[in-house]
Amino acid sequence: MHHVFKDHQRGEKRGFLSPENKNCRRLELRRGCSCSWGLCSQALMASLAGSLLPGSDRSGVETSEYAQGGVSDLQEEGKNAINSPMSPALVDVHPEDTQLEENEERTMIDPTSKEDPKFKELVKVLLDWINDVLVEERIIVKQLEEDLYDGQVLQKLLEKLAGCKLNVAEVTQSEIGQKQKLQTVLEAVHDLLRPRGWALRWSVDSIHGKNLVAILHLLVSLAMHFRAPIRLPEHVTVQVVVVRKREGLLHSSHISEELTTTTEMMMGRFERDAFDTLFDHAPDKLSVVKKSLITFVNKHLNKLNLEVTELETQFADGVYLVLLMGLLEDYFVPLHHFYLTPESFDQKVHNVSFAFELMLDGGLKKPKARPEDVVNLDLKSTLRVLYNLFTKYKNVE
């Protein structure tokens, strides 16, 4: 059931969900030890082959809403600056964006970047994640800039993720009150992120000013820090237009802003392994690795009349991983410990997490991959998990 209520602080309608609509179950792995991979691509290939393979925009300024009164001189300056031949690209600049004080700077995302599929995916993934976390608060965020700028939603999000309660006023109508709340929320965020070396690429003014780039940097950092069960698109970069007023004239420039890198780097795991090398420099050999691992897992799953043909999809719900661990360690896994026919994302994450625990109990190191990565059909993560099994159990009959 979907309801709508009036947000008196913002003067707009916002939606919320009935609490009975969602009852998410969160699970954590018992152990937090890291895995160190000392492999190289050639060693991985040789190991697999030796054991398994036979024989081895609109241009111009938006002025329609000001047509009755004409365009002010300052707005005209903004139009000329943005649309000048010296500018690398043409962008929309709203009249309010050109009303700058001397030496003041304003940034905005180039409209062409907003149409990039990876950028749209990043925004959607973050929106869905926020709404999933705040479902019990009966809040639905529809637009990041409009719903997060005053600190109210960010406060609820941080309290839910960190399991804490911030000492801030619940209702903040004035701009001063909003910025004070935002300051408290961001200080709490900084206390969490600074020890881990995160670059803090946002501020109270940028968030309250509805700077989408700053808001995205903040959300990506929070998602990575709290190990959100989501898969962020990698290598998302946007073109940002920077407008600055100097000596009464507006000057524009373009810069590239990197919003995401790779999952491993954003999680702080900078070590590379054989699969990084394989994917980057020897994609032609990927099919050989996949075939070898399929041969390995089917050697055991065939005992249960099960067969794998697609590594990316058939291990994503965790069922085959759990059953495979039971076969490799020669024990029966009670069915009430996992979901034999998982339907939800959380049930699949539970299964993969449970399989990881069985691997730890069997003396294996903790997989480098996250359970969420396997569920999200990340091939590299799935290959890492299976190769971890292969190195220990390749001689098991």
Buried (B, 14 or more C-beta within 10 A) or exposed (E): EEEEEEEEBBEEEBBBBEEEEEEEEEBEBEEEEEBEBEBBBEEBBEBBBEBBEEEEEEEEBBBEEBEEEEBBEBBBBBBEBBBEEEBEBBBBBBBEBBBBEEEEEBBBBBBBBBEBEBBEBBBEBBBEBBBBBBBEBBBBBEEBBEBBBBBBBBBBBBBBBBEEEBEBEEEBEEEEBBBBBBBBBBEBBEEBBEEEEBEBBBBBEBBBBBBBBBBBBBBBBBBBBBEBBBBBBBEBBBBBBEBBBEEEEBBBEEEEBEBBBBBBEBEEBEEEBBBBBBBEEBEEBBEBBBBBBBBBBBBBBEEEEBEBEEBEEBBBBBBBBBBBBBBBBEEEBEEEEBBEEBEEBBBBBBBBBBBBBBBBEBEBBBBBBBBBBBBBBBBBBBBBBBBBBBBBBBEEE
